[in-house]
């Protein structure tokens, strides 16, 4: 069963490939993704890694939580399920002029 991990406090220069390589030493990585800002395309400083097994996930958490990468201590833990968000409506900024 795959385990999804949250990885926080990453340097903005870290890529998804670098994230994958970092975790691959601890087990099979199914997917590694850095989260980026939609408007700018810049990293938000966190990402997610999906490990192929619970054992690999546990080993990665033990080895990499508080591990220093590019001068920053990583925060690694099991990702929480995302809560359902209410649908977004409107937002057009009031474009009508009321003629």
C-alpha positions as a Python dict, from the first residue, in 0.01 Angstrom:
ca = {
    (1, 'X'): (0, 0, 0),
    (2, 'X'): (145, 337, -102),
    (3, 'X'): (213, 600, 163),
    (4, 'X'): (206, 970, 85),
    (5, 'X'): (451, 1189, 277),
    (6, 'X'): (453, 1563, 328),
    (7, 'X'): (796, 1727, 297),
    (8, 'X'): (820, 2082, 426),
    (9, 'X'): (1083, 2352, 476),
    (10, 'X'): (1249, 2277, 142),
    (11, 'X'): (1475, 2528, -25),
    (12, 'X'): (1295, 2693, -315),
    (13, 'X'): (1564, 2563, -554),
    (14, 'X'): (1489, 2192, -486),
    (15, 'X'): (1333, 2015, -786),
    (16, 'X'): (1098, 1716, -799),
    (17, 'X'): (1385, 1504, -936),
    (18, 'X'): (1609, 1601, -644),
    (19, 'X'): (1328, 1522, -401),
    (20, 'X'): (1282, 1179, -563),
    (21, 'X'): (1656, 1105, -541),
    (22, 'X'): (1667, 1205, -173),
    (23, 'X'): (1389, 962, -81),
    (24, 'X'): (1494, 679, -316),
    (25, 'X'): (1773, 581, -73),
    (26, 'X'): (1504, 471, 174),
    (27, 'X'): (1263, 278, -49),
    (28, 'X'): (1085, 280, -384),
    (29, 'X'): (946, 620, -475),
    (30, 'X'): (624, 610, -677),
    (31, 'X'): (600, 987, -723),
    (32, 'X'): (773, 1302, -598),
    (33, 'X'): (616, 1643, -657),
    (34, 'X'): (719, 1993, -558),
    (35, 'X'): (425, 2230, -514),
    (36, 'X'): (447, 2552, -712),
    (37, 'X'): (257, 2880, -715),
    (38, 'X'): (9, 2881, -1005),
    (39, 'X'): (67, 3245, -1090),
    (40, 'X'): (447, 3255, -1080),
    (41, 'X'): (550, 2890, -1124),
    (42, 'X'): (788, 2927, -828),
    (43, 'X'): (825, 2663, -560),
    (44, 'X'): (623, 2708, -242),
    (45, 'X'): (891, 2530, -37),
    (46, 'X'): (707, 2203, 17),
    (47, 'X'): (618, 1888, -170),
    (48, 'X'): (482, 1536, -149),
    (49, 'X'): (650, 1201, -194),
    (50, 'X'): (458, 880, -245),
    (51, 'X'): (647, 574, -126),
    (52, 'X'): (563, 226, -255),
    (53, 'X'): (551, 67, 90),
    (54, 'X'): (475, 152, 449),
    (55, 'X'): (821, 28, 548),
    (56, 'X'): (990, 263, 299),
    (57, 'X'): (779, 553, 422),
    (58, 'X'): (868, 481, 784),
    (59, 'X'): (1240, 457, 701),
    (60, 'X'): (1226, 783, 504),
    (61, 'X'): (1053, 967, 790),
    (62, 'X'): (1305, 838, 1044),
    (63, 'X'): (1605, 925, 826),
    (64, 'X'): (1494, 1255, 672),
    (65, 'X'): (1283, 1437, 931),
    (66, 'X'): (1507, 1722, 1057),
    (67, 'X'): (1770, 1625, 792),
    (68, 'X'): (1957, 1930, 664),
    (69, 'X'): (1926, 1998, 291),
    (70, 'X'): (2062, 2323, 146),
    (71, 'X'): (2084, 2477, 493),
    (72, 'X'): (1727, 2388, 594),
    (73, 'X'): (1603, 2115, 827),
    (74, 'X'): (1331, 1919, 650),
    (75, 'X'): (996, 1841, 807),
    (76, 'X'): (884, 1495, 692),
    (77, 'X'): (565, 1323, 808),
    (78, 'X'): (267, 1133, 674),
    (79, 'X'): (49, 1357, 462),
    (80, 'X'): (-299, 1421, 593),
    (81, 'X'): (-596, 1361, 370),
    (82, 'X'): (-715, 1684, 218),
    (83, 'X'): (-1048, 1797, 357),
    (84, 'X'): (-1327, 1854, 107),
    (85, 'X'): (-1336, 2222, 12),
    (86, 'X'): (-1663, 2400, -63),
    (87, 'X'): (-1697, 2500, -428),
    (88, 'X'): (-1572, 2846, -517),
    (89, 'X'): (-1820, 3082, -674),
    (90, 'X'): (-1810, 3426, -823),
    (91, 'X'): (-1500, 3628, -771),
    (92, 'X'): (-1526, 3833, -1090),
    (93, 'X'): (-1436, 4153, -909),
    (94, 'X'): (-1763, 4336, -979),
    (95, 'X'): (-1708, 4399, -1349),
    (96, 'X'): (-2058, 4538, -1418),
    (97, 'X'): (-2117, 4914, -1434),
    (98, 'X'): (-2491, 4913, -1369),
    (99, 'X'): (-2612, 5094, -1682),
}
